[in-house]
Every structure is written in C-alpha cells, then in structure tokens.
Amino acid sequence: MADVLQKPLIKSCDMSQEMQDHAVSSSQAAVEKFTIEKDMAAYIKKDFDSKYGPTWHCIVGRNFGSYVTHESKHFIYFYLGPQAILLFKSG
C-alpha cells in the first residue's frame, strides 16, 4: 500500500499528458488491488484496451530489460515504488 502513495518516476514517455495520467492512476489501482505482477500487468493492459482500443502490452516487474516497437504517442515506462511498468501499444 505504501508503494501506491509514492510519486511515479517517469523514465521515458511518448504519450499525451491525459494518457500518462491515466497510466499512473491505472497502475496505482493495480498495485493496490493485486500482489502478483502478472495480475497487475493484465489489469493495466485490459484497462487501456478498453479505454483506448487494442492492442496494448504491459510488463510489470522489478528487474527486466526491454526493447520494443510501439505506435507513436503510445508508450510509457515508469516506476511506481519498486515496480517498473512498461506500457505500449503495438499491433
């Protein structure tokens, strides 16, 4: 629960401020609701698919590398407490 109260640390972002704010709030809800990272990622992905249309991809974890191709203006990578969250649209 303490992680949810922490300010997000945006590492890389290519999306509108409104979408960025929604990514943070959706991620905060996921971290509060679930303890398993896969469930957090599924929650965020389904939320974005529903609000912004498919196809979104989400990775949540404490230690991962990535290199992805994404649609322009549909990418964010940030930390929420100890969790790194990568969210992007592709396909």
PDB file of N, CA, C and O in Angstrom:
ATOM      1  N   MET A   1       0.820  -1.194   0.000  1.00  0.00           N
ATOM      2  CA  MET A   1       0.000   0.000   0.000  1.00  0.00           C
ATOM      3  C   MET A   1       0.863   1.257   0.000  1.00  0.00           C
ATOM      4  O   MET A   1       0.492   2.258  -0.613  1.00  0.00           O
ATOM      5  N   ALA A   2       1.988   1.221   0.666  1.00  0.00           N
ATOM      6  CA  ALA A   2       2.869   2.386   0.706  1.00  0.00           C
ATOM      7  C   ALA A   2       3.390   2.734  -0.687  1.00  0.00           C
ATOM      8  O   ALA A   2       3.623   3.904  -0.991  1.00  0.00           O
ATOM      9  N   ASP A   3       3.574   1.705  -1.544  1.00  0.00           N
ATOM     10  CA  ASP A   3       4.068   1.950  -2.893  1.00  0.00           C
ATOM     11  C   ASP A   3       3.106   2.839  -3.682  1.00  0.00           C
ATOM     12  O   ASP A   3       3.539   3.674  -4.476  1.00  0.00           O
ATOM     13  N   VAL A   4       1.810   2.660  -3.464  1.00  0.00           N
ATOM     14  CA  VAL A   4       0.801   3.398  -4.203  1.00  0.00           C
ATOM     15  C   VAL A   4       0.908   4.895  -3.910  1.00  0.00           C
ATOM     16  O   VAL A   4       0.645   5.717  -4.788  1.00  0.00           O
ATOM     17  N   LEU A   5       1.290   5.249  -2.689  1.00  0.00           N
ATOM     18  CA  LEU A   5       1.354   6.646  -2.283  1.00  0.00           C
ATOM     19  C   LEU A   5       2.587   7.355  -2.824  1.00  0.00           C
ATOM     20  O   LEU A   5       2.663   8.583  -2.788  1.00  0.00           O
ATOM     21  N   GLN A   6       3.553   6.590  -3.324  1.00  0.00           N
ATOM     22  CA  GLN A   6       4.766   7.203  -3.841  1.00  0.00           C
ATOM     23  C   GLN A   6       4.498   7.866  -5.189  1.00  0.00           C
ATOM     24  O   GLN A   6       3.668   7.410  -5.975  1.00  0.00           O
ATOM     25  N   LYS A   7       5.217   8.944  -5.430  1.00  0.00           N
ATOM     26  CA  LYS A   7       5.112   9.652  -6.703  1.00  0.00           C
ATOM     27  C   LYS A   7       5.756   8.800  -7.796  1.00  0.00           C
ATOM     28  O   LYS A   7       6.841   8.254  -7.594  1.00  0.00           O
ATOM     29  N   PRO A   8       5.103   8.683  -8.942  1.00  0.00           N
ATOM     30  CA  PRO A   8       5.704   7.914 -10.031  1.00  0.00           C
ATOM     31  C   PRO A   8       6.960   8.606 -10.563  1.00  0.00           C
ATOM     32  O   PRO A   8       7.050   9.834 -10.587  1.00  0.00           O
ATOM     33  N   LEU A   9       7.910   7.801 -10.980  1.00  0.00           N
ATOM     34  CA  LEU A   9       9.141   8.309 -11.578  1.00  0.00           C
ATOM     35  C   LEU A   9       9.117   7.931 -13.059  1.00  0.00           C
ATOM     36  O   LEU A   9       9.390   6.785 -13.416  1.00  0.00           O
ATOM     37  N   ILE A  10       8.793   8.891 -13.909  1.00  0.00           N
ATOM     38  CA  ILE A  10       8.697   8.652 -15.350  1.00  0.00           C
ATOM     39  C   ILE A  10      10.111   8.605 -15.928  1.00  0.00           C
ATOM     40  O   ILE A  10      10.871   9.566 -15.811  1.00  0.00           O
ATOM     41  N   LYS A  11      10.457   7.474 -16.556  1.00  0.00           N
ATOM     42  CA  LYS A  11      11.783   7.308 -17.154  1.00  0.00           C
ATOM     43  C   LYS A  11      11.770   7.649 -18.645  1.00  0.00           C
ATOM     44  O   LYS A  11      12.720   8.239 -19.159  1.00  0.00           O
ATOM     45  N   SER A  12      10.697   7.279 -19.333  1.00  0.00           N
ATOM     46  CA  SER A  12      10.580   7.547 -20.764  1.00  0.00           C
ATOM     47  C   SER A  12       9.094   7.596 -21.109  1.00  0.00           C
ATOM     48  O   SER A  12       8.314   6.752 -20.669  1.00  0.00           O
ATOM     49  N   CYS A  13       8.718   8.594 -21.901  1.00  0.00           N
ATOM     50  CA  CYS A  13       7.291   8.736 -22.206  1.00  0.00           C
ATOM     51  C   CYS A  13       7.097   9.331 -23.593  1.00  0.00           C
ATOM     52  O   CYS A  13       7.738  10.319 -23.952  1.00  0.00           O
ATOM     53  N   ASP A  14       6.211   8.724 -24.366  1.00  0.00           N
ATOM     54  CA  ASP A  14       5.776   9.251 -25.652  1.00  0.00           C
ATOM     55  C   ASP A  14       4.260   9.062 -25.709  1.00  0.00           C
ATOM     56  O   ASP A  14       3.760   8.195 -26.426  1.00  0.00           O
ATOM     57  N   MET A  15       3.534   9.884 -24.944  1.00  0.00           N
ATOM     58  CA  MET A  15       2.073   9.858 -24.948  1.00  0.00           C
ATOM     59  C   MET A  15       1.545  11.174 -24.383  1.00  0.00           C
ATOM     60  O   MET A  15       2.284  11.938 -23.762  1.00  0.00           O
ATOM     61  N   SER A  16       0.272  11.424 -24.605  1.00  0.00           N
ATOM     62  CA  SER A  16      -0.344  12.664 -24.125  1.00  0.00           C
ATOM     63  C   SER A  16      -0.340  12.703 -22.596  1.00  0.00           C
ATOM     64  O   SER A  16      -0.241  11.668 -21.937  1.00  0.00           O
ATOM     65  N   GLN A  17      -0.447  13.897 -22.053  1.00  0.00           N
ATOM     66  CA  GLN A  17      -0.481  14.051 -20.595  1.00  0.00           C
ATOM     67  C   GLN A  17      -1.691  13.333 -19.999  1.00  0.00           C
ATOM     68  O   GLN A  17      -1.587  12.721 -18.936  1.00  0.00           O
ATOM     69  N   GLU A  18      -2.829  13.405 -20.673  1.00  0.00           N
ATOM     70  CA  GLU A  18      -4.044  12.732 -20.190  1.00  0.00           C
ATOM     71  C   GLU A  18      -3.844  11.225 -20.135  1.00  0.00           C
ATOM     72  O   GLU A  18      -4.221  10.577 -19.159  1.00  0.00           O
ATOM     73  N   MET A  19      -3.252  10.672 -21.183  1.00  0.00           N
ATOM     74  CA  MET A  19      -2.998   9.237 -21.232  1.00  0.00           C
ATOM     75  C   MET A  19      -1.954   8.848 -20.182  1.00  0.00           C
ATOM     76  O   MET A  19      -2.073   7.804 -19.541  1.00  0.00           O
ATOM     77  N   GLN A  20      -0.948   9.677 -20.013  1.00  0.00           N
ATOM     78  CA  GLN A  20       0.088   9.446 -18.999  1.00  0.00           C
ATOM     79  C   GLN A  20      -0.537   9.432 -17.601  1.00  0.00           C
ATOM     80  O   GLN A  20      -0.235   8.550 -16.797  1.00  0.00           O
ATOM     81  N   ASP A  21      -1.390  10.387 -17.314  1.00  0.00           N
ATOM     82  CA  ASP A  21      -2.067  10.435 -16.014  1.00  0.00           C
ATOM     83  C   ASP A  21      -2.917   9.191 -15.793  1.00  0.00           C
ATOM     84  O   ASP A  21      -2.969   8.652 -14.687  1.00  0.00           O
ATOM     85  N   HIS A  22      -3.586   8.737 -16.859  1.00  0.00           N
ATOM     86  CA  HIS A  22      -4.406   7.530 -16.748  1.00  0.00           C
ATOM     87  C   HIS A  22      -3.530   6.297 -16.510  1.00  0.00           C
ATOM     88  O   HIS A  22      -3.910   5.406 -15.750  1.00  0.00           O
ATOM     89  N   ALA A  23      -2.371   6.243 -17.147  1.00  0.00           N
ATOM     90  CA  ALA A  23      -1.452   5.118 -16.935  1.00  0.00           C
ATOM     91  C   ALA A  23      -1.024   5.042 -15.475  1.00  0.00           C
ATOM     92  O   ALA A  23      -0.977   3.958 -14.892  1.00  0.00           O
ATOM     93  N   VAL A  24      -0.716   6.180 -14.893  1.00  0.00           N
ATOM     94  CA  VAL A  24      -0.297   6.216 -13.486  1.00  0.00           C
ATOM     95  C   VAL A  24      -1.447   5.806 -12.575  1.00  0.00           C
ATOM     96  O   VAL A  24      -1.255   4.985 -11.678  1.00  0.00           O
ATOM     97  N   SER A  25      -2.638   6.360 -12.789  1.00  0.00           N
ATOM     98  CA  SER A  25      -3.764   6.029 -11.906  1.00  0.00           C
ATOM     99  C   SER A  25      -4.191   4.574 -12.061  1.00  0.00           C
ATOM    100  O   SER A  25      -4.542   3.928 -11.074  1.00  0.00           O
ATOM    101  N   SER A  26      -4.167   4.052 -13.277  1.00  0.00           N
ATOM    102  CA  SER A  26      -4.494   2.646 -13.500  1.00  0.00           C
ATOM    103  C   SER A  26      -3.466   1.741 -12.825  1.00  0.00           C
ATOM    104  O   SER A  26      -3.820   0.716 -12.243  1.00  0.00           O
ATOM    105  N   SER A  27      -2.204   2.124 -12.906  1.00  0.00           N
ATOM    106  CA  SER A  27      -1.137   1.345 -12.274  1.00  0.00           C
ATOM    107  C   SER A  27      -1.239   1.395 -10.758  1.00  0.00           C
ATOM    108  O   SER A  27      -1.005   0.391 -10.084  1.00  0.00           O
ATOM    109  N   GLN A  28      -1.585   2.552 -10.221  1.00  0.00           N
ATOM    110  CA  GLN A  28      -1.772   2.659  -8.771  1.00  0.00           C
ATOM    111  C   GLN A  28      -2.902   1.747  -8.312  1.00  0.00           C
ATOM    112  O   GLN A  28      -2.785   1.092  -7.276  1.00  0.00           O
ATOM    113  N   ALA A  29      -3.986   1.697  -9.065  1.00  0.00           N
ATOM    114  CA  ALA A  29      -5.101   0.810  -8.733  1.00  0.00           C
ATOM    115  C   ALA A  29      -4.670  -0.652  -8.804  1.00  0.00           C
ATOM    116  O   ALA A  29      -5.046  -1.454  -7.948  1.00  0.00           O
ATOM    117  N   ALA A  30      -3.883  -1.001  -9.819  1.00  0.00           N
ATOM    118  CA  ALA A  30      -3.418  -2.380  -9.976  1.00  0.00           C
ATOM    119  C   ALA A  30      -2.510  -2.801  -8.828  1.00  0.00           C
ATOM    120  O   ALA A  30      -2.634  -3.909  -8.308  1.00  0.00           O
ATOM    121  N   VAL A  31      -1.592  -1.913  -8.432  1.00  0.00           N
ATOM    122  CA  VAL A  31      -0.664  -2.217  -7.334  1.00  0.00           C
ATOM    123  C   VAL A  31      -1.429  -2.374  -6.021  1.00  0.00           C
ATOM    124  O   VAL A  31      -1.071  -3.201  -5.182  1.00  0.00           O
ATOM    125  N   GLU A  32      -2.469  -1.586  -5.853  1.00  0.00           N
ATOM    126  CA  GLU A  32      -3.280  -1.663  -4.635  1.00  0.00           C
ATOM    127  C   GLU A  32      -4.124  -2.934  -4.603  1.00  0.00           C
ATOM    128  O   GLU A  32      -4.339  -3.518  -3.541  1.00  0.00           O
ATOM    129  N   LYS A  33      -4.601  -3.359  -5.775  1.00  0.00           N
ATOM    130  CA  LYS A  33      -5.539  -4.476  -5.869  1.00  0.00           C
ATOM    131  C   LYS A  33      -4.861  -5.847  -5.901  1.00  0.00           C
ATOM    132  O   LYS A  33      -5.423  -6.823  -5.404  1.00  0.00           O
ATOM    133  N   PHE A  34      -3.662  -5.930  -6.481  1.00  0.00           N
ATOM    134  CA  PHE A  34      -3.009  -7.224  -6.701  1.00  0.00           C
ATOM    135  C   PHE A  34      -1.625  -7.279  -6.065  1.00  0.00           C
ATOM    136  O   PHE A  34      -0.993  -6.250  -5.827  1.00  0.00           O
ATOM    137  N   THR A  35      -1.165  -8.505  -5.793  1.00  0.00           N
ATOM    138  CA  THR A  35       0.195  -8.710  -5.286  1.00  0.00           C
ATOM    139  C   THR A  35       1.077  -9.388  -6.328  1.00  0.00           C
ATOM    140  O   THR A  35       2.303  -9.315  -6.240  1.00  0.00           O
ATOM    141  N   ILE A  36       0.478 -10.038  -7.299  1.00  0.00           N
ATOM    142  CA  ILE A  36       1.223 -10.744  -8.345  1.00  0.00           C
ATOM    143  C   ILE A  36       1.397  -9.810  -9.548  1.00  0.00           C
ATOM    144  O   ILE A  36       0.429  -9.244 -10.056  1.00  0.00           O
ATOM    145  N   GLU A  37       2.642  -9.663  -9.987  1.00  0.00           N
ATOM    146  CA  GLU A  37       2.961  -8.724 -11.070  1.00  0.00           C
ATOM    147  C   GLU A  37       2.195  -9.017 -12.352  1.00  0.00           C
ATOM    148  O   GLU A  37       1.767  -8.090 -13.039  1.00  0.00           O
ATOM    149  N   LYS A  38       2.014 -10.296 -12.686  1.00  0.00           N
ATOM    150  CA  LYS A  38       1.276 -10.674 -13.891  1.00  0.00           C
ATOM    151  C   LYS A  38      -0.164 -10.164 -13.827  1.00  0.00           C
ATOM    152  O   LYS A  38      -0.714  -9.723 -14.836  1.00  0.00           O
ATOM    153  N   ASP A  39      -0.769 -10.224 -12.648  1.00  0.00           N
ATOM    154  CA  ASP A  39      -2.138  -9.735 -12.480  1.00  0.00           C
ATOM    155  C   ASP A  39      -2.202  -8.213 -12.598  1.00  0.00           C
ATOM    156  O   ASP A  39      -3.162  -7.665 -13.139  1.00  0.00           O
ATOM    157  N   MET A  40      -1.173  -7.535 -12.087  1.00  0.00           N
ATOM    158  CA  MET A  40      -1.097  -6.075 -12.230  1.00  0.00           C
ATOM    159  C   MET A  40      -1.031  -5.707 -13.711  1.00  0.00           C
ATOM    160  O   MET A  40      -1.756  -4.825 -14.174  1.00  0.00           O
ATOM    161  N   ALA A  41      -0.161  -6.387 -14.445  1.00  0.00           N
ATOM    162  CA  ALA A  41       0.016  -6.111 -15.871  1.00  0.00           C
ATOM    163  C   ALA A  41      -1.277  -6.367 -16.643  1.00  0.00           C
ATOM    164  O   ALA A  41      -1.644  -5.580 -17.516  1.00  0.00           O
ATOM    165  N   ALA A  42      -1.963  -7.458 -16.327  1.00  0.00           N
ATOM    166  CA  ALA A  42      -3.218  -7.781 -17.009  1.00  0.00           C
ATOM    167  C   ALA A  42      -4.273  -6.709 -16.746  1.00  0.00           C
ATOM    168  O   ALA A  42      -5.003  -6.321 -17.658  1.00  0.00           O
ATOM    169  N   TYR A  43      -4.355  -6.236 -15.524  1.00  0.00           N
ATOM    170  CA  TYR A  43      -5.317  -5.193 -15.153  1.00  0.00           C
ATOM    171  C   TYR A  43      -5.070  -3.912 -15.957  1.00  0.00           C
ATOM    172  O   TYR A  43      -6.000  -3.331 -16.515  1.00  0.00           O
ATOM    173  N   ILE A  44      -3.808  -3.483 -16.007  1.00  0.00           N
ATOM    174  CA  ILE A  44      -3.452  -2.250 -16.719  1.00  0.00           C
ATOM    175  C   ILE A  44      -3.706  -2.404 -18.219  1.00  0.00           C
ATOM    176  O   ILE A  44      -4.275  -1.513 -18.850  1.00  0.00           O
ATOM    177  N   LYS A  45      -3.286  -3.528 -18.785  1.00  0.00           N
ATOM    178  CA  LYS A  45      -3.463  -3.795 -20.218  1.00  0.00           C
ATOM    179  C   LYS A  45      -4.942  -3.783 -20.599  1.00  0.00           C
ATOM    180  O   LYS A  45      -5.328  -3.154 -21.584  1.00  0.00           O
ATOM    181  N   LYS A  46      -5.768  -4.480 -19.819  1.00  0.00           N
ATOM    182  CA  LYS A  46      -7.203  -4.542 -20.122  1.00  0.00           C
ATOM    183  C   LYS A  46      -7.863  -3.173 -19.977  1.00  0.00           C
ATOM    184  O   LYS A  46      -8.761  -2.827 -20.745  1.00  0.00           O
ATOM    185  N   ASP A  47      -7.420  -2.400 -18.995  1.00  0.00           N
ATOM    186  CA  ASP A  47      -7.941  -1.045 -18.801  1.00  0.00           C
ATOM    187  C   ASP A  47      -7.645  -0.181 -20.028  1.00  0.00           C
ATOM    188  O   ASP A  47      -8.519   0.540 -20.507  1.00  0.00           O
ATOM    189  N   PHE A  48      -6.416  -0.255 -20.532  1.00  0.00           N
ATOM    190  CA  PHE A  48      -6.038   0.551 -21.699  1.00  0.00           C
ATOM    191  C   PHE A  48      -6.685   0.036 -22.979  1.00  0.00           C
ATOM    192  O   PHE A  48      -7.065   0.835 -23.835  1.00  0.00           O
ATOM    193  N   ASP A  49      -6.819  -1.276 -23.131  1.00  0.00           N
ATOM    194  CA  ASP A  49      -7.539  -1.820 -24.288  1.00  0.00           C
ATOM    195  C   ASP A  49      -8.973  -1.293 -24.306  1.00  0.00           C
ATOM    196  O   ASP A  49      -9.498  -0.931 -25.359  1.00  0.00           O
ATOM    197  N   SER A  50      -9.593  -1.257 -23.141  1.00  0.00           N
ATOM    198  CA  SER A  50     -10.980  -0.816 -23.029  1.00  0.00           C
ATOM    199  C   SER A  50     -11.128   0.685 -23.313  1.00  0.00           C
ATOM    200  O   SER A  50     -12.040   1.092 -24.033  1.00  0.00           O
ATOM    201  N   LYS A  51     -10.246   1.494 -22.759  1.00  0.00           N
ATOM    202  CA  LYS A  51     -10.362   2.959 -22.885  1.00  0.00           C
ATOM    203  C   LYS A  51      -9.828   3.491 -24.212  1.00  0.00           C
ATOM    204  O   LYS A  51     -10.413   4.406 -24.792  1.00  0.00           O
ATOM    205  N   TYR A  52      -8.711   2.918 -24.701  1.00  0.00           N
ATOM    206  CA  TYR A  52      -8.037   3.473 -25.882  1.00  0.00           C
ATOM    207  C   TYR A  52      -8.019   2.531 -27.083  1.00  0.00           C
ATOM    208  O   TYR A  52      -7.423   2.857 -28.110  1.00  0.00           O
ATOM    209  N   GLY A  53      -8.660   1.373 -26.973  1.00  0.00           N
ATOM    210  CA  GLY A  53      -8.687   0.407 -28.069  1.00  0.00           C
ATOM    211  C   GLY A  53      -7.456  -0.478 -28.064  1.00  0.00           C
ATOM    212  O   GLY A  53      -6.403  -0.092 -27.557  1.00  0.00           O
ATOM    213  N   PRO A  54      -7.596  -1.688 -28.641  1.00  0.00           N
ATOM    214  CA  PRO A  54      -6.467  -2.622 -28.661  1.00  0.00           C
ATOM    215  C   PRO A  54      -5.390  -2.154 -29.652  1.00  0.00           C
ATOM    216  O   PRO A  54      -5.696  -1.327 -30.511  1.00  0.00           O
ATOM    217  N   THR A  55      -4.206  -2.619 -29.575  1.00  0.00           N
ATOM    218  CA  THR A  55      -3.702  -3.701 -28.748  1.00  0.00           C
ATOM    219  C   THR A  55      -2.564  -3.163 -27.884  1.00  0.00           C
ATOM    220  O   THR A  55      -1.505  -2.795 -28.394  1.00  0.00           O
ATOM    221  N   TRP A  56      -2.793  -3.122 -26.564  1.00  0.00           N
ATOM    222  CA  TRP A  56      -1.807  -2.646 -25.600  1.00  0.00           C
ATOM    223  C   TRP A  56      -1.054  -3.823 -25.012  1.00  0.00           C
ATOM    224  O   TRP A  56      -1.576  -4.935 -24.935  1.00  0.00           O
ATOM    225  N   HIS A  57       0.176  -3.568 -24.600  1.00  0.00           N
ATOM    226  CA  HIS A  57       1.029  -4.568 -23.954  1.00  0.00           C
ATOM    227  C   HIS A  57       1.574  -3.942 -22.678  1.00  0.00           C
ATOM    228  O   HIS A  57       1.916  -2.760 -22.655  1.00  0.00           O
ATOM    229  N   CYS A  58       1.653  -4.743 -21.612  1.00  0.00           N
ATOM    230  CA  CYS A  58       2.108  -4.215 -20.333  1.00  0.00           C
ATOM    231  C   CYS A  58       3.033  -5.212 -19.653  1.00  0.00           C
ATOM    232  O   CYS A  58       2.752  -6.410 -19.608  1.00  0.00           O
ATOM    233  N   ILE A  59       4.131  -4.705 -19.130  1.00  0.00           N
ATOM    234  CA  ILE A  59       5.093  -5.500 -18.366  1.00  0.00           C
ATOM    235  C   ILE A  59       5.274  -4.811 -17.027  1.00  0.00           C
ATOM    236  O   ILE A  59       5.513  -3.605 -16.965  1.00  0.00           O
ATOM    237  N   VAL A  60       5.158  -5.586 -15.952  1.00  0.00           N
ATOM    238  CA  VAL A  60       5.349  -5.064 -14.601  1.00  0.00           C
ATOM    239  C   VAL A  60       6.375  -5.944 -13.911  1.00  0.00           C
ATOM    240  O   VAL A  60       6.264  -7.170 -13.944  1.00  0.00           O
ATOM    241  N   GLY A  61       7.372  -5.331 -13.287  1.00  0.00           N
ATOM    242  CA  GLY A  61       8.370  -6.126 -12.580  1.00  0.00           C
ATOM    243  C   GLY A  61       9.429  -5.270 -11.931  1.00  0.00           C
ATOM    244  O   GLY A  61       9.441  -4.046 -12.063  1.00  0.00           O
ATOM    245  N   ARG A  62      10.313  -5.938 -11.228  1.00  0.00           N
ATOM    246  CA  ARG A  62      11.391  -5.251 -10.524  1.00  0.00           C
ATOM    247  C   ARG A  62      12.723  -5.347 -11.261  1.00  0.00           C
ATOM    248  O   ARG A  62      13.658  -4.608 -10.954  1.00  0.00           O
ATOM    249  N   ASN A  63      12.812  -6.250 -12.229  1.00  0.00           N
ATOM    250  CA  ASN A  63      14.082  -6.443 -12.920  1.00  0.00           C
ATOM    251  C   ASN A  63      13.832  -7.044 -14.301  1.00  0.00           C
ATOM    252  O   ASN A  63      13.638  -8.253 -14.424  1.00  0.00           O
ATOM    253  N   PHE A  64      13.837  -6.218 -15.328  1.00  0.00           N
ATOM    254  CA  PHE A  64      13.693  -6.718 -16.693  1.00  0.00           C
ATOM    255  C   PHE A  64      14.323  -5.732 -17.666  1.00  0.00           C
ATOM    256  O   PHE A  64      14.419  -4.534 -17.399  1.00  0.00           O
ATOM    257  N   GLY A  65      14.740  -6.263 -18.783  1.00  0.00           N
ATOM    258  CA  GLY A  65      15.227  -5.437 -19.875  1.00  0.00           C
ATOM    259  C   GLY A  65      14.188  -5.463 -20.981  1.00  0.00           C
ATOM    260  O   GLY A  65      13.380  -6.389 -21.056  1.00  0.00           O
ATOM    261  N   SER A  66      14.204  -4.463 -21.829  1.00  0.00           N
ATOM    262  CA  SER A  66      13.226  -4.448 -22.913  1.00  0.00           C
ATOM    263  C   SER A  66      13.744  -3.638 -24.096  1.00  0.00           C
ATOM    264  O   SER A  66      14.590  -2.755 -23.953  1.00  0.00           O
ATOM    265  N   TYR A  67      13.215  -3.962 -25.245  1.00  0.00           N
ATOM    266  CA  TYR A  67      13.456  -3.197 -26.468  1.00  0.00           C
ATOM    267  C   TYR A  67      12.245  -3.464 -27.344  1.00  0.00           C
ATOM    268  O   TYR A  67      12.118  -4.552 -27.906  1.00  0.00           O
ATOM    269  N   VAL A  68      11.355  -2.491 -27.469  1.00  0.00           N
ATOM    270  CA  VAL A  68      10.083  -2.730 -28.142  1.00  0.00           C
ATOM    271  C   VAL A  68       9.835  -1.704 -29.241  1.00  0.00           C
ATOM    272  O   VAL A  68      10.389  -0.604 -29.229  1.00  0.00           O
ATOM    273  N   THR A  69       8.994  -2.091 -30.183  1.00  0.00           N
ATOM    274  CA  THR A  69       8.489  -1.185 -31.202  1.00  0.00           C
ATOM    275  C   THR A  69       7.070  -0.815 -30.800  1.00  0.00           C
ATOM    276  O   THR A  69       6.275  -1.683 -30.440  1.00  0.00           O
ATOM    277  N   HIS A  70       6.752   0.472 -30.860  1.00  0.00           N
ATOM    278  CA  HIS A  70       5.425   0.913 -30.426  1.00  0.00           C
ATOM    279  C   HIS A  70       4.878   1.950 -31.394  1.00  0.00           C
ATOM    280  O   HIS A  70       5.618   2.573 -32.155  1.00  0.00           O
ATOM    281  N   GLU A  71       3.568   2.115 -31.344  1.00  0.00           N
ATOM    282  CA  GLU A  71       2.936   3.160 -32.140  1.00  0.00           C
ATOM    283  C   GLU A  71       3.316   4.520 -31.563  1.00  0.00           C
ATOM    284  O   GLU A  71       3.468   4.671 -30.350  1.00  0.00           O
ATOM    285  N   SER A  72       3.464   5.488 -32.428  1.00  0.00           N
ATOM    286  CA  SER A  72       3.808   6.843 -32.000  1.00  0.00           C
ATOM    287  C   SER A  72       2.768   7.370 -31.008  1.00  0.00           C
ATOM    288  O   SER A  72       1.566   7.186 -31.199  1.00  0.00           O
ATOM    289  N   LYS A  73       3.245   8.024 -29.955  1.00  0.00           N
ATOM    290  CA  LYS A  73       2.396   8.622 -28.909  1.00  0.00           C
ATOM    291  C   LYS A  73       1.653   7.584 -28.064  1.00  0.00           C
ATOM    292  O   LYS A  73       0.605   7.887 -27.494  1.00  0.00           O
ATOM    293  N   HIS A  74       2.187   6.368 -27.979  1.00  0.00           N
ATOM    294  CA  HIS A  74       1.539   5.300 -27.211  1.00  0.00           C
ATOM    295  C   HIS A  74       2.570   4.476 -26.435  1.00  0.00           C
ATOM    296  O   HIS A  74       2.599   3.252 -26.559  1.00  0.00           O
ATOM    297  N   PHE A  75       3.410   5.131 -25.640  1.00  0.00           N
ATOM    298  CA  PHE A  75       4.465   4.436 -24.894  1.00  0.00           C
ATOM    299  C   PHE A  75       4.756   5.170 -23.589  1.00  0.00           C
ATOM    300  O   PHE A  75       4.841   6.397 -23.559  1.00  0.00           O
ATOM    301  N   ILE A  76       4.908   4.397 -22.507  1.00  0.00           N
ATOM    302  CA  ILE A  76       5.373   4.964 -21.239  1.00  0.00           C
ATOM    303  C   ILE A  76       6.133   3.894 -20.459  1.00  0.00           C
ATOM    304  O   ILE A  76       5.763   2.720 -20.447  1.00  0.00           O
ATOM    305  N   TYR A  77       7.200   4.338 -19.812  1.00  0.00           N
ATOM    306  CA  TYR A  77       7.995   3.482 -18.935  1.00  0.00           C
ATOM    307  C   TYR A  77       8.248   4.281 -17.665  1.00  0.00           C
ATOM    308  O   TYR A  77       8.831   5.364 -17.710  1.00  0.00           O
ATOM    309  N   PHE A  78       7.809   3.740 -16.533  1.00  0.00           N
ATOM    310  CA  PHE A  78       7.959   4.474 -15.282  1.00  0.00           C
ATOM    311  C   PHE A  78       8.041   3.521 -14.094  1.00  0.00           C
ATOM    312  O   PHE A  78       7.738   2.332 -14.199  1.00  0.00           O
ATOM    313  N   TYR A  79       8.458   4.077 -12.970  1.00  0.00           N
ATOM    314  CA  TYR A  79       8.497   3.340 -11.709  1.00  0.00           C
ATOM    315  C   TYR A  79       7.397   3.845 -10.799  1.00  0.00           C
ATOM    316  O   TYR A  79       7.119   5.042 -10.732  1.00  0.00           O
ATOM    317  N   LEU A  80       6.779   2.911 -10.103  1.00  0.00           N
ATOM    318  CA  LEU A  80       5.816   3.213  -9.056  1.00  0.00           C
ATOM    319  C   LEU A  80       6.290   2.428  -7.842  1.00  0.00           C
ATOM    320  O   LEU A  80       6.021   1.234  -7.716  1.00  0.00           O
ATOM    321  N   GLY A  81       6.997   3.110  -6.953  1.00  0.00           N
ATOM    322  CA  GLY A  81       7.663   2.395  -5.864  1.00  0.00           C
ATOM    323  C   GLY A  81       8.738   1.511  -6.470  1.00  0.00           C
ATOM    324  O   GLY A  81       9.498   1.961  -7.327  1.00  0.00           O
ATOM    325  N   PRO A  82       8.813   0.251  -6.033  1.00  0.00           N
ATOM    326  CA  PRO A  82       9.851  -0.645  -6.555  1.00  0.00           C
ATOM    327  C   PRO A  82       9.490  -1.287  -7.898  1.00  0.00           C
ATOM    328  O   PRO A  82      10.329  -1.938  -8.521  1.00  0.00           O
ATOM    329  N   GLN A  83       8.241  -1.106  -8.345  1.00  0.00           N
ATOM    330  CA  GLN A  83       7.773  -1.744  -9.570  1.00  0.00           C
ATOM    331  C   GLN A  83       8.054  -0.871 -10.789  1.00  0.00           C
ATOM    332  O   GLN A  83       7.709   0.310 -10.812  1.00  0.00           O
ATOM    333  N   ALA A  84       8.680  -1.464 -11.796  1.00  0.00           N
ATOM    334  CA  ALA A  84       8.813  -0.804 -13.096  1.00  0.00           C
ATOM    335  C   ALA A  84       7.602  -1.205 -13.932  1.00  0.00           C
ATOM    336  O   ALA A  84       7.167  -2.356 -13.895  1.00  0.00           O
ATOM    337  N   ILE A  85       7.065  -0.255 -14.681  1.00  0.00           N
ATOM    338  CA  ILE A  85       5.894  -0.515 -15.515  1.00  0.00           C
ATOM    339  C   ILE A  85       6.190  -0.019 -16.926  1.00  0.00           C
ATOM    340  O   ILE A  85       6.513   1.150 -17.140  1.00  0.00           O
ATOM    341  N   LEU A  86       6.071  -0.929 -17.871  1.00  0.00           N
ATOM    342  CA  LEU A  86       6.253  -0.623 -19.287  1.00  0.00           C
ATOM    343  C   LEU A  86       4.910  -0.858 -19.961  1.00  0.00           C
ATOM    344  O   LEU A  86       4.373  -1.964 -19.904  1.00  0.00           O
ATOM    345  N   LEU A  87       4.368   0.160 -20.592  1.00  0.00           N
ATOM    346  CA  LEU A  87       3.062   0.078 -21.231  1.00  0.00           C
ATOM    347  C   LEU A  87       3.173   0.690 -22.622  1.00  0.00           C
ATOM    348  O   LEU A  87       3.628   1.824 -22.773  1.00  0.00           O
ATOM    349  N   PHE A  88       2.756  -0.064 -23.639  1.00  0.00           N
ATOM    350  CA  PHE A  88       2.851   0.448 -25.005  1.00  0.00           C
ATOM    351  C   PHE A  88       1.805  -0.208 -25.899  1.00  0.00           C
ATOM    352  O   PHE A  88       1.310  -1.299 -25.614  1.00  0.00           O
ATOM    353  N   LYS A  89       1.485   0.481 -26.977  1.00  0.00           N
ATOM    354  CA  LYS A  89       0.529  -0.023 -27.957  1.00  0.00           C
ATOM    355  C   LYS A  89       1.281  -0.431 -29.210  1.00  0.00           C
ATOM    356  O   LYS A  89       2.120   0.309 -29.723  1.00  0.00           O
ATOM    357  N   SER A  90       0.963  -1.627 -29.691  1.00  0.00           N
ATOM    358  CA  SER A  90       1.586  -2.142 -30.909  1.00  0.00           C
ATOM    359  C   SER A  90       0.654  -3.175 -31.521  1.00  0.00           C
ATOM    360  O   SER A  90       0.182  -4.080 -30.833  1.00  0.00           O
ATOM    361  N   GLY A  91       0.396  -3.040 -32.797  1.00  0.00           N
ATOM    362  CA  GLY A  91      -0.444  -4.023 -33.467  1.00  0.00           C
ATOM    363  C   GLY A  91      -1.772  -3.519 -33.722  1.00  0.00           C
ATOM    364  O   GLY A  91      -2.605  -4.229 -34.283  1.00  0.00           O
TER     365      GLY A  91
END
